[in-house]
Amino acid sequence: MPFTGPVEDRLAIRELIDAYADAVVRNDADAWGATWAEDASWALPDYPEWGEKQGRDAIVATWKDAMSHYPGIVFVANPGSIEVDGDTARVRSYTSEVYDQGGATKRDRGVYEDVCIKIDGRWLFKSRSFRNIHRQG
């Protein structure tokens, strides 16, 4: 079953995904960073120049660098599964991105495989791994 666990937790995780996407569109590093646990990890195997990062500070620094390459991005994410087990959840979400780069409009679609954790009643990303599904442009 792709959606399991308490509805309240699944809704909070959906709102975490939405807050992440909103921060990307607004290019708001503080809001984006606030979606991550302090000791989180972020893997980007399709982007070896950024690799895997450990810790919120390193993750946010990498994101700031990455975002300089994606001006005017529109980023949308939709969950494909949210499986809550206590204060941990396994989540898969699909992304759609549109941005201008090098004089061309580009469109990317990808998938995040996540582990989320609940700390002091708040859900955060503990680990995220992003892979491209399709690139156009």
Salt bridges, closest charged atoms under 4 A:
ASP9 OD1 - LYS118 NZ 2.88
ASP18 OD1 - ARG14 NE 3.07
ASP22 OD2 - ARG26 NE 2.74
ASP28 OD2 - ARG26 NH1 2.96
GLU38 OE1 - ARG56 NH1 2.91
ASP39 OD2 - LYS126 NZ 2.64
ASP46 OD1 - ARG131 NH2 2.78
ASP108 OD2 - ARG135 NH2 2.94
ASP114 OD1 - ARG128 NE 2.84
